[in-house]
Amino acid sequence: MLNAELLTSAKVQDFIELATKKKMDALQVSTHLAKEFSNEDRAAIMDYMALVPKFRDKFFAENSIKSAKNAPAAFLLCDKLALEQSTAQDIGRWKSTLWERARQANKSNSENKSSETAPVVHDLCCGMGGDSFYLSKDFLTIGVDLDENRLEMYRYNSKVMRDSNDHTILADVREIAKQNDSEHATLAQPKADYFTIDPARRAIEGENQRDLRNLTPTFEEVIEISKHYKGGMAKIPPGYPICEIPQGTEILYIGSRTDCRECLVLFGELAKNPDHVRAVMVDKTGNTIAEWNEMRDEKREARNESEQSQYDHNYELEGRDRVYTTASSESDLPLGSVSKFISEPSPVLLRSHLFGVVALAHDESTHLISPGIAYVTSEKPLPAPGFSNFEVLDSAEISTGAVRAMLKAHDIGKLTLKLRGVKVDPDQEIKRLKPKGKNTATLFYTRLNGEKIAILTRRIE
């Protein structure tokens, strides 16, 4: 049970700042706490202390909304699971720009401009409040959840992040949506104009739910919820089948240069481009690096489930943090041999299924070298930052002798190994190859029309 009163007390927070400043180890912290707190409280404080640097990094990095003057008081209320599930600062900041459409729609719909009211947003399945942290203060947000601990987190964090005493409702979000009409509106529970929802994806604490459709509430229920609001946004797993997302919505993939973190479905007034797929790459402060936008394509979405599961299969290698993926997503690109350049599409272009369209628009020669594997090859480099480009130097079959000979011929000593469609441990493979030379290269282990191939390249910055 969350002891919010304990964790938010000045005594505990002052001690955490002192322990952080003095770099106390766990034994020193435990010894100090034992003087004033019970074993149960001491354990709760120490668990919370482990989260403090994590939520400060996630929400209070440089260029945080908190000023330098207030930064030392950067405490939020959370537990481990709530923190893991919450939207981080970079994505949260960018998502806050989507609400500008709601503000403008609210202004234009207001009959009496002088008595214009603030837009009201239901934060459904609100958790610790990450999806509301960066909303402007002129939005009234109401957190809705079935967990009183989460609602207590939401109230405390709203005060810290938005300087707002946001309301909360302990209820099933499906029922709250059904009641969201003028007949049920009160001062305590005003009618909401918009919603945001992050359906739960975890079966048990700390374990990711791998079934993309096993959401609570289900995506079908989210669609029903959307009918009770002027507009809203729903966060779903980036790999969720696009063909199950209704027409009239906008599908939005958001991530950084190295990952795709969220897929949002925008409903009603929040859908800037209905029936479009948009991919957005953001920097650490939530500013747009690049953006792509295309009409939905039913042909790309019509892949049957067995084929999709084959293409989304992951190899998880023991002892490695990185997950190596065999393939990507549907693409209309043709097949062909290895050209002058090989390119790796960014994760947001992969997940949005837009990499083929974007690549062909830049170079009509672009094609795949094997079905379902998202390495594309072309006669000229593809546009950054949507693609990482590599000049092809040589290729060989994947055998230790053939690859060693290729590395020796090009005097390669420093090597980076990239994999798709081939299962090996990169570190062990590089040790086995024993590259000795002056030059640096990137080696691709992949497939050429289904057959394993090693492609030696030089990265183009």
N, C-alpha and C positions, 0 to 999 in steps of 0.2 A: 504494500500500500504506500502510495506517495505521501511523504510527510512534507507538504509544501510549506507549512509554517516554519518548520525547522530549516529547510534549505534556503528559504528566502530571508531568513533573519539576518540582521546586520552583524551579529556575533559570528555566525558561520561564514558569511561572505567576506568579512574582514579577515578571518583566519585563513581562508583560502588565498586571499591576496598576499597575506604575509608568508604563507607556506610556499607560494609560487615565487615570490621575490627572493626568499632565502634558499630556494631549490631543495626543500626538505625531501628526503626519501620516504618511502611508505612507513618504515619503522618509526622515524621521527614524527611523522604525522599522527600515527596511531598512538604514540606515547603522549603527545600533547593533548589529543582529543580525550584520552582516557581519564584525564584529570577532571573533566566537566561533563562528559556525556556517557550515557549508557552504552552497552555493547551494541544494541540494535541501532541507536542513533549514530554511533561512531561508524558502523558499517555503511549506513545510508549516506553519511557525509563523504566517506572515502569513495564510494561508488559514484557520487555526484562529482567529486573532484576530478575523477578520471574523464568526465564528460566536458568539463569547462574548457580545456584547450581545443576540444573538437568543435564545440558550438561556436567558439570565438573564431576559429578558422573558417567555419562554414558560413557564419553570418556577420562577422565583424572584421573581415580582412581589410586591407588598405582600401581607401575610398568608401568606407562604410558610411551608412547614413548617420552614425553617431559621430559627433564632433570629437576632436582630440581632447577637449576639456572633459567630456563625459565618458570617454572610452574606458577608464579603469572600472566603471560600474557596469561593464558589459556582462551581466548575468541574465541567463534565461532559465526557465523552469522546464525540465524535460527528463525523460529516462532514455535508456540506450535505444530502444526500438523506435520511440517517437522521433529521436534525432536522426536515425538512419532513414526513416521514411520521409522526412521533411525536405522540401525544395530548398536547394542551396541559394546563396546570395546572387551569383551571376545569373542563373536562370530566373530566379524570383524577380530580380530587377527588370530583366527584359520582359517577362510576362506582364509586369505592371503596366507596360505601355499599351497592352491590348485593351485595357479598360478605358482608354481615352475615347474609344468608339461609344462605350456605354455612357460616358459623361456627355458627349455631344448629342447622342440620341435622347438622353434625359432632358437636356436643355430644349431641344427642338420639340419634344412632346409635351413640355410644360405649358399649360394654357395661360397661367399667370406668371410672367417672368419675375415679377417682384417677390413672389412667394415660392420661388423655386426650391424644392426640397432636395436633400442629398440622395444620390442613388443608394439603394439598400441591397447588400449582397449577402446571400446565405453561403457561408463557408461550410459545405456539407462534408461529413467525415473529417472534421477540421484538424484533428490531432493537436500538435503543439502550436499550430497556427502559421506554418511556413508559407502557405499560399496567400495569406493576408498581410504578411509583414511589410510588403513594399507598396501596398495600395495607398493612394493619396488619402490624407485625413478627411477630405470632403466626401468620402464614401463611408457609409455606415455599414460595418460588417457584423454579422451575427454567426457565431460558431455553433455548429450542430454536431453532436456526437452522442454515442451510447455509453461512453466512458467518462465518468465524473472527473477522474484524474486528468484526462486529456482536456476537459473543459477548464479545469483549474489552471493548467499550463497555458491554455489559450488566453484566458483573462490576464494572467500575469505578463505574458509575453507581449500581448497587444499594448499594454501600458509602456513596456520598455521600448518596443520597436516603433510604435505609432503614436505614443503618448495619448492613447485612446482607451476609454473604459468600455470596451466592446462587450456586447451582450452575448450570452450563450444559452443554448436550449439543450436539455438532456432528453433526447428523443430519437426515434428511428427516422433517418433522413427521408425515407420513402413516404412516411406519414406527414412529415413537415411539408414536403413538396405538395402533397395532395391538399393540404390545408392552406396553401399559399394563395388565397383569394381574399377579396374585400370582406366577405362575410366573417372571416376568422381574424382579420387584422385588428390589433389592439395597440395601445401605446407600448406595452411590454413586448409585444410580438408583432411589429409592423409588417405589412406586406412587402416582400422582397421583390425587387425588379430583376435581379440577376442571381446566378449561382456559380460556384466553383466546387468541383468535387474530385476527390482522389480516392477511388474505391480501394479497399484493403486487398492486398495480394498475398498475405502470409498465412499459412496454415497453422503454424505454431511459432512462438516467439523465436526470433533469430534465424528462421529458415525461410529462404525465398520460395515463393510459390511458383513452380515452373509452368503450370498450366495457365496459359495466357488468358483463357476464358474463365478461370476460376476466380472471379472478382466478387466482392461484397460491397455494395449491391452489384448485380450483374450488369453488363453493358446494356442489355435489353431494358433493365429497370432504369438505367441512367437515361436512356432515350425517353422513357415515359416521364421521368422527373423533369426533363428539359421542357416538356409541354406546359409546365406550370409557371414558366418564367419568360421574360422578354428575350433573354439570351443567357449564355453562360459558357463555361469551359469545363471539360472533363479530361482528367489525366488518365491515360491508359498505357499499358506496356508498349514500347516502341515496336515490338514484333507482332502486335495484334493484327489479324487479317484485315486489310483495308476493305475488302469486298463486303464486310459485315457492318461497315460504317455507313449510315444513311446518306442519301443525296440531300443537297441543300445545306450541308455542313462544310466547314473548312477543316482540313487535316493539316496539322502543323507539327513538324519535327524540329526539336531544339537540342543543340549540343555545342561542344567546343570543337577545336581542331582535331581532338583525339577521341571523342566519344559522342554518342547520341544518347542524351539523358532522358528526354521526355517526348511523348507523343501527346498532343492536345487535340481534342475534337472541339471545335468552336461552333456554338449553336446560335441561331437567331441574330440579334443585333451585334453580337461579337464576331460574327463571321464576315470578315472584310472581303473575302473572295470565295463565295459559296461554290461548291463543286470543284474546288482547286486543292492541290497538295502544295504545301509550302515547306521548304527546308531552310533553317536559319542557324548560322554559326555565330556564336557570341564570344566575347573576350571575358577576362576574369572579372571585369566590373559591370558586365551585362550590356555592353555596347555591341551593336551588330558589326560583325566582320564581313559577312557575305550572306546573301539571301537568294533563293531560287524559288520560282513559282510557276506551276504548270497545271493545266486542266487535268482532272481525273481521267484515267484511261481504263475503260472496262476490260480491255484485252490484257493489260498488265495485272489487273486484279482478279482475273478469272482462273488463276492457277488452282488446281485441286489440292486438297489438304495433304495428301500423301507426298506429292512433289514438293510442296512447301516445307514439310518437315524434313525432307532430305536436304533441301538447300539451307535450312536454318540449323543443321546439326553442328554441334561444337565438339572439338577435341579439347578436353581439359587435361593438361599434362601434369603429372605429379611433380610437386615442388616448384611449380611455376605460377606466378600471379596472373599472367596473361592468358586469355582464352584465345585459341587459334581457331578461326572459323573456316570451314571448307568453302563456303560460298555465301552468296549475298542475298539476292532478291531477283525478281523478274526483270528482264531487260529485253529490248527489241534489237540489241546489237547483233550483227552477224558474226559468224566464226571465221577465223583465218589464221595465218601463220604469224610469227613474231615480227613486228615491224621495228622501226628505228627507236621507238620509245615505248616503255611500259609504265603504266600509271596506276596508282592506288587511289580509288575514290575515297573522299572523306566519309566518316561514319554517318553523318546526316544525309548525305546523298545516297548512301547505300540503303539506309532504313526507309527513306522516302521513295525509293525505287526510281529516282530521277536521274541517276548518274548517266544512263545511256542517252537520254534526251539532251542533257547538258553537254556531254562529250560530242555527240554528233553535230550539234549546233556550232561547235568550234572547229571540228575537223571531220569531214565526211568519210575519211578513211578509217575512223575508229572502229575497232571490232574486239570481240573476245577471242581468247586463244583456247578456251575450253568451256563447255556448257556449264552455266551456274557458278562459275568461279569469277569473282569480281576483280580480276586484274584485266585492264583494258590496254590495248596497244594501238599506236597511231604513228603517223608520219611526222608529226610535230608535237611538242609538249602541249598538254591540256591546261586550261586556266587554273592557276592557284587562286585561292586556297582550297578550291573544291577538289583538286587532285594533287597528289605528290608524284612528281615526275622523275623518271630514271632513264638515262640513255643506255641502250643495250650495247654491251661490248662483245658478248660471246654467249654460247649456250652449249650444253652437253647433257648426256644422260645422267641420271642420278645414280652414280656409283662412286665410291671413294677414289678410285684411281683416275677416272675421267674428270672428276671435279678438281682433284689435286693438280692434274696436268693443266687444266684451264687456269687455275689460280697462279700457277708457276709461270705460264706463258704471259700473263699480264702483270707479273711482279706484285701480287696482292699479299699484303701482310696484315692489314686490319680489315676485319670482315663483319658485316651485319647480315643476319639471316632472316628472311621473311618467308612465311609459310602460308599457303592455302591449298588444300586438297592433298597434303602430304603430312604424315604424322611422324615427327622426330622431335627430340629435345634439342632446341637450338644451341644451348651451351655445350652439350656433349658433342654435337655434330661439328661445331667449330673446333673443339679440342682434337677431334679425330682427324679433321682435315689438315691441321697444323700449318696454317698459312704463314709463309715467311717471305716478306718482300717490303718494298718501300711505299706501295700505293694502297689506297683505301677503296673499298667497293661494297656494294650491297648485292647479296646473292639471293635470288628467289628460288625456292623449291615449290613448284606448282605442277600443273599439267598442261600439255599441249594436245588439245582435242582428246582428252581423257588419259593420255600417256604421261608418265612422270618426266619432268624436265627441270634442269638447273639452268637459270638464266643469270649471267653475270652483268651487273650494271654499275653505272656511276650516277649518284644522286645529283639532280639539278636543283640548286637552291633558288 
